[in-house]
Amino acid sequence: MRELDRTPSALPSRCAIVGAGRLGHALGAALSAAGVAVEGPLGRGAEPAEDVVLLCVPDGEIAAAAAALAPRSGRLVGHCSGATTLEVLAPHEAFSLHPLMTVPEGGAARFAGAGCAVAGASPAALEAVRGLAGALGMRAVEVADEDRAAYHAAASIAANFLVTLEGAAERLAATAGVDRALLLPLARAALENWGAQGAERALTGPVARGDEATVARQRAAVAERAPDLLEVFDALVAASRVLVAA
Ligand SMILES: NC(=O)c1ccc[n+]([C@@H]2O[C@H](COP(=O)([O-])OP(=O)(O)OC[C@H]3O[C@@H](n4cnc5c(N)ncnc54)[C@H](OP(=O)(O)O)[C@@H]3O)[C@@H](O)[C@H]2O)c1
C-alpha cells in the first residue's frame, strides 16, 4: 500500500456516473457538493457525454457496463470495486476508486476523511482519480493488484462482518429483554479503543481476564437461546484466546 500525498491534484470539473444504486447516488451527490458537474447517475443503456465515466455497478456487471461504452480518445473509465483490477475495463483508459466506506440503501455516506484505494492505467487516469478522491476529501492509497483481494477481505471483516456480529449480539440481547441501543455505546467504545490502541490492548472481557467459568456460562446461554450462533461464538472465543496469548 502506498498513500498518495494529499495535495489536491487536478480535479476533473465534470464526470458521468453509470449505475443508479447506493454508491452511484451517494457519490453523485458528494461530487456535486464538491463542485464537480455530475451527469447521472445514469441507468442501463445510457451513453454518457462526459470524458470521465465512473461505473457504480455491481462487480459482476462492470465488464458489461464498460463494453457498452464507446471507446474514444481521451475518455477515462473507472469502477468502484475493491477486489477488481483494471483489466476488466479494457479497452478503455482505466482507473478505479474504491471508497473504504459503507453506503447503505437510503443512508448517509460520509466520504470525507475516509480512505479509498485508487488505481490508474496511465498517468492521466491516476491524476483524474486522485482528483476525484481529493474532491471527496478522501485519503487515496494505491494497493498493488496482488494485494487487492486481501485488502478487500480486510474491509469486509472490518465493516460487513462487524455488522453481522452486532446482529448476533442484538439477537441474544433481545432474549434478555435488552435493546440494541444499549449495546451501541459499548460497541462504539470497543471500536474506538481498537482504533487508538490496536486489538491486543483493546481486548477486555472474560477471555482477556482468563475467566473460563464465565466463558462457560456464556456458552451455555448461547447454546440454549441461539444455538445457531454457537459455532461463531466458539470461533470468536478461540480467536480471542490467540489475541490474549500474543
Ligand atoms: N454500497 C457500498 O457500500 C459500496 C462501498 C464501496 C464500493 N462499492 C462498489 O460500488 C459498486 C456498486 O455497488 P452498490 O452497492 O452501489 O450496488 P447497487 O446498490 O446494487 O447498485 C448498482 C446499480 O447498478 C445498476 N446496474 C447494474 N448493471 C448495470 C449496467 N450494465 N449498466 C448500468 N447500470 C447497471 C443497477 O441497476 P438495476 O437495479 O437495474 O440492476 C443498480 O442501480 C460495486 O462495485 C461495489 O463493490 C459499494
The ligand as a MOL file (V3000), in Angstrom:
LIG
                    3D

  0  0  0     0  0            999 V3000
M  V30 BEGIN CTAB
M  V30 COUNTS 48 52 0 0 0
M  V30 BEGIN ATOM
M  V30 1 N -22.5100 0.2080 -1.3020 0
M  V30 2 C -21.3190 0.2460 -0.7380 0
M  V30 3 O -21.1970 0.3430 0.4890 0
M  V30 4 C -20.0660 0.2090 -1.5870 0
M  V30 5 C -18.8560 0.6430 -0.9950 0
M  V30 6 C -17.6910 0.6140 -1.7580 0
M  V30 7 C -17.7240 0.1610 -3.0650 0
M  V30 8 N -18.9020 -0.2790 -3.6090 0 CHG=1
M  V30 9 C -18.8680 -0.7360 -5.0140 0
M  V30 10 O -19.7530 0.0730 -5.7720 0
M  V30 11 C -20.2860 -0.6870 -6.8550 0
M  V30 12 C -21.8080 -0.5590 -6.8190 0
M  V30 13 O -22.2720 -1.0420 -5.5670 0
M  V30 14 P -23.7040 -0.5690 -4.9760 0
M  V30 15 O -23.6910 -1.0140 -3.5450 0
M  V30 16 O -23.9620 0.8500 -5.3020 0 CHG=-1
M  V30 17 O -24.6860 -1.5090 -5.8220 0
M  V30 18 P -26.2730 -1.3720 -6.0060 0
M  V30 19 O -26.8550 -0.5310 -4.9230 0
M  V30 20 O -26.7660 -2.7560 -6.2130 0
M  V30 21 O -26.4270 -0.5260 -7.3530 0
M  V30 22 C -25.9660 -0.9900 -8.5790 0
M  V30 23 C -26.7010 -0.2280 -9.6520 0
M  V30 24 O -26.0820 -0.5460 -10.9150 0
M  V30 25 C -27.1300 -0.7530 -11.8520 0
M  V30 26 N -26.6130 -1.5800 -12.9500 0
M  V30 27 C -26.3740 -2.9010 -12.9510 0
M  V30 28 N -25.8470 -3.2760 -14.1420 0
M  V30 29 C -25.7760 -2.1440 -14.9050 0
M  V30 30 C -25.3330 -1.8870 -16.2260 0
M  V30 31 N -24.8320 -2.8660 -17.0020 0
M  V30 32 N -25.4000 -0.6040 -16.6820 0
M  V30 33 C -25.8920 0.3990 -15.9090 0
M  V30 34 N -26.3410 0.2030 -14.6310 0
M  V30 35 C -26.2710 -1.0640 -14.1490 0
M  V30 36 C -28.2340 -1.3970 -11.0660 0
M  V30 37 O -29.4250 -1.2820 -11.7440 0
M  V30 38 P -30.5150 -2.4700 -11.7260 0
M  V30 39 O -31.2340 -2.3060 -10.4230 0
M  V30 40 O -31.3020 -2.1890 -12.9280 0
M  V30 41 O -29.7650 -3.7780 -11.7900 0
M  V30 42 C -28.1720 -0.5760 -9.7720 0
M  V30 43 O -28.9190 0.6070 -9.8910 0
M  V30 44 C -19.7560 -2.1130 -6.6990 0
M  V30 45 O -18.6140 -2.2740 -7.4970 0
M  V30 46 C -19.3730 -2.1700 -5.2170 0
M  V30 47 O -18.3250 -3.1120 -4.9810 0
M  V30 48 C -20.0720 -0.2460 -2.9030 0
M  V30 END ATOM
M  V30 BEGIN BOND
M  V30 1 1 1 2
M  V30 2 2 2 3
M  V30 3 1 2 4
M  V30 4 1 4 5
M  V30 5 2 4 48
M  V30 6 2 5 6
M  V30 7 1 6 7
M  V30 8 2 7 8
M  V30 9 1 8 9
M  V30 10 1 8 48
M  V30 11 1 9 10
M  V30 12 1 9 46
M  V30 13 1 10 11
M  V30 14 1 11 12
M  V30 15 1 11 44
M  V30 16 1 12 13
M  V30 17 1 13 14
M  V30 18 2 14 15
M  V30 19 1 14 16
M  V30 20 1 14 17
M  V30 21 1 17 18
M  V30 22 2 18 19
M  V30 23 1 18 20
M  V30 24 1 18 21
M  V30 25 1 21 22
M  V30 26 1 22 23
M  V30 27 1 23 24
M  V30 28 1 23 42
M  V30 29 1 24 25
M  V30 30 1 25 26
M  V30 31 1 25 36
M  V30 32 1 26 27
M  V30 33 1 26 35
M  V30 34 2 27 28
M  V30 35 1 28 29
M  V30 36 1 29 30
M  V30 37 2 29 35
M  V30 38 1 30 31
M  V30 39 2 30 32
M  V30 40 1 32 33
M  V30 41 2 33 34
M  V30 42 1 34 35
M  V30 43 1 36 37
M  V30 44 1 36 42
M  V30 45 1 37 38
M  V30 46 2 38 39
M  V30 47 1 38 40
M  V30 48 1 38 41
M  V30 49 1 42 43
M  V30 50 1 44 45
M  V30 51 1 44 46
M  V30 52 1 46 47
M  V30 END BOND
M  V30 END CTAB
M  END
